[in-house]
Amino acid sequence: MLVVAGPTGVGKSELAVRLAEHFGGEVVGADSMQVYHGLDAGTAKPGPEARRRVSHHMLDCVEPGNDYSAGDYARAADAAIAGISARGRLPIVVGGTGLYLRALLRGLVQAPGRNLELRRRLNDLFERRGCEALRRLLRRRDPLAAERIGPTDRQRLVRAAEVALSGEMPLARLIQAHGFAEERYPAARLGVDMDEALLAARLERRVRAMFAGDLLPREVDSLLAAGLSPRANAFKALGYREVLAWKRGEIGRADLEERTLRNTRRYVKRQRTWFRREPGFRWFRLTGDLDADLPAIEAWASVELAARNQSA
């Protein structure tokens, strides 16, 4: 298996397609928002032309009203990879959602199963008293998890509190005990990034395109009209949450694109921090000219894949 990871905007999707064409592979997405059906304008999904060139998996596979965990992803991606391998093709996993890649490559913590009634009550607490009330509860039960989880990350806060209140070991200690040491696949791991100024220009073009002709706001309107709750996990995607903030009157229309761009840059920083901690990646700096970048990447991947085939 070949893995292609890195921050958003560097061109991972087209690189994965070119590698799939070169090695006879199929692409498996590892993006927590591209899994949602109907989220297109703001998620940079591979388009119809890329999907005609090579087969893609783990795109548009979840309805946007459903929550989707890293465990759900790993199980579905396992099935996709097994099918690709059975066809004699090379699975090429590509994405920037670090937790999805970690779950797939190194396994998940064996935490207690979902307690739907407890989860409902925790979500009710969030609705009635806000995020800080949930964080205070978690600080009492699992202070390390409360420190690590983002202040507005509702899904992860609820899950950590659910585990903490289940009577089992707190989630942060479960994660420490697990260590993510298990290697589930003999994967060649390719990391790609690029010069700061070049990536900044690409991110700006991407965000401007999302809002050209009100493309993203109109998609949000369609999702809301179809009955999707503004609190749906899918609306955590970059651009979508900013559009909702605009619709609530929290920001002006003139600020919408700038806030989305600022938050996208912050997300890139978090991705880089995450991937620096992940072992086993060989990093390449892309120039924006894929034809020039490909020969060195293909040469490295050929050697790495051959070595893993011999040891398998």
N, C-alpha and C positions, 0 to 999 in steps of 0.2 A: 504494500500500500504506500502511496505517496501522499503526504500532507502538505498543503500550501497555506500558510498562516501569515498574518501581519495586520497592520492597522487599516482602517477603512480608507478607501480612496486611492490606494496605491496601484490598483489594476490587477488584483488577485483573480477575478473572475475570468478575464480574457486570457491571462497567463495559464490558468487551469485548463481552459478549452484548448489552447495551443499544445499544452503538454499531453492532453488526452488524445489529440490528433496524432501526435508524434509517437506515443507509446501504446496506442490502442486501448484507451481507457474510457471510463465513464466518471462523471463528476458527482460527488456527494456534497451537498451544501452543509455548512456548519455556521449558520447565521440564525440567531434567535428571533429575528423579525421576518426574514425571508420565508420561514416556514408557514406564515399566516397567509391564507387565501384572501385576496382583495387588498392587501397592502403592497402597492406597486410603485406609486409615484415617489415615495420617500425611502425605499429600501434597496434601490440599485440592484434589483433582481436581474439575472441574465435574461435577455430578451428572446423573442422567437427565433431570431437568426442564430444565436449561440446555441439554443436548444435543438435546432435542426442539425447543427454541425456535430454535436455529441449529445448523448443522453445525460440528463440531469436528474438527480434524486434529492429529496428533502427540501423541495420548494412547493409552496401552495398545498401543503399536506394537512393543515390544521385550520379549522374555522376560527375567525378572529375573536369570537366570544369565549373561547376555551383557554384556560391556562395550560401552559406546556412547559414541563420541567426538563432539566438536563437529563434526568433518568429516562423520561419519555423519549427524548431525542436519541440517547445512546441505544435504546432498544430498537427503535425504528431504523437508525443508521446501521446497526449490526445486520439487520435483515437485508437492507439495500446492498451492503458490502458483500454479504454472502451470495446474493443473486449475481452481482457483477463478477465475483470470482468464479462462480459456477459456469458463467458464460465464457470463461477464459480471458476476461478483460481485466484491466488494471483499475482498481478503485483509487480515485484521486479526490481526497477530502479537502475542501477549500472553505475558508471562512475566517472571521475575526472574532467570534464569540469564544473567548478563552475557556469558559466553563464547559461549554459543549465539547470542545476538543479534549479537554482534560478528562471529562467523563467517558468519552469514547476511547481514548488512548490508554488511560491509566486507571479506569474504574471509579466507581462512586462509593461514598461512605454508605455503609449499611445502617441507615437511620430507620426509626419506626415508620410504619406505613401511615398513610393519610388518615387523619381523624376528622371526618367531614363535619361533624357537629361542633367539635372544638374549633375547627377552622372558621365555621360560620360565626361563632361567638367572637372570635378574635377580629374578624372582618367587621362585625357590628361595632366592636369597641373602636376600631379605626374610624368608622363612619361617624360615630357619636362624639368621640373625644379627640380625634385626630392622631397623627403619627406619633407625637411625643408621648401620649399615654401608652401606646404600644411599646415604645422604646423604654419607658420607665419600667414597665412590667418585665421586659426582657433583661434589663440591667440587673434586676433582683435575682433572676433565675440563671442567666447566662451572660455575665458582663462582657466576656471576651467577644461573643457574637454581636452584642449590642455595639461594641466599639468598632468592629470590622464592617458591619453592614451600613450602607449609605443611609443618611437620615430620612430619605423619602422613598426608599426601596420597599414598598409595601409587601410585595410577594415574598421576599426573603425574610423580612421581619416577621410576617405571619408564620412562615414555615419554622423559623428558629424558635418562636414562642410556642408553637404547637409541639415541637420536640421537647422543649424545656418543661412544658406542663404535662407531658405524657408519663413522667416518672422515670424516663430513661436517662442515660448520660446526656448532658447538654451537647448541643450540636457542635460547638467549637471544640470540645474535648474529643468528640467522635472524629472530627476532621484531623485533629492532631494525632490521634491514635492510628488512623488509617494511613496517613502519610502520603497517599497517592503514589505508592511505590510500584504497584503492579503494572507491568507492561502487557497490554492486551493484544497488541498487534506488532508485527515486525515492520514498523513504518519508517520510511525515509522522510525526514522532517525538514521541510524547506521554509525558511522565513524570508519575507520580502519587505523592504521599507524603501524610502527614498529621501532625498534632500528636503530639508524643512521648507524652503521657499517654493520648491516645485510642488510638494504636497499641498502647501497652503493654497496655491493657485488652483490646483485640481479640486480641492474641497470647495473653494468659492464657486467655481463653475458648476459643481454638482448641486450646491444649494440653490444657486440662481435658477438652474434648470428645474428644480423641484417646484419652484413658485412661478415659473413662467406661465402666463395665462391662467394664474390661480389654479394650476394643476393639482397641487397637494390639498389646498383648502376645499376644492370641489370633491376630491376623493374622500376627505373626512366627512363632508356633508352627506355623501352617498352612504358611507358606513353608518353614520348616525341615523339616517332615514331608514336604513335596513334593520334598525333595532339594536345596534351595537352600543353597549353602555359606555359612557365617557370614562368609566373606571376600569374598562377592560385592560388586561395586561398588554394586549397588542398596541394600545395607545401610548405605551411607554417609549415607542420608537422615536428616534430623533426626527424632528419636524412635526410629527403628529401631536406630541404633547405640547409643543409651542403653539400650534394652530388652536388647540383646545384652550390654552391660556388666553389667546387673543379673543376667542369666542366668548370667554367668561369676562372679558373686559379688563384683564390683568395687565395686558400690554397693548400697545397701539399697533395698527397695521404697519406703520413705518418701521417698527422695531422687530417685526416678526422674522424677517430673513436674517437680520444681524444676530438675533438671539439664537436662531437655529445654527448659524455658522459658528458662533462662540461655543455653543454646547457641543457641536461636532468636533471642534478642536480639542476641547477638554476630554471628550471620549477617546480621541486618538492618543492623548497622553496616558490615559488609564490603560488602554490596550498595550501600549509600549511597555508600561511598568509590569503588566501581567506577563507578557511574553518574555521579558528579561528573566523572569523567575522559572520559566519552563525549560527543562533540560533537553539536550539532544538536537537542537535546531541548528542548521547551517544557514547563516544569514547572507542574503544578497541585497545589494543596493541597486534598485532599478533606476534607469535614467529617463524613463518616459518613452523610450524607443524600444519596443518589445523585440523587434527584429534584431537589434544589436544586443539585447540582453539575453535572448534565448540560448545561443550556442553554449555559453558557459554553464547555464542552469541545466540544460539537457545533458551535457557531458557529466556534470556532477551527479545528476539523478540516475543516469545509466549505470555508473559505478556503484552507487548506493543500493539501487534496486537489485543489481546482480549479486552484491554481497549478501543481502537479506534472503534472496532466493536460495543461495548456497547453504545458508545456515538454517533454513526452515526445515 
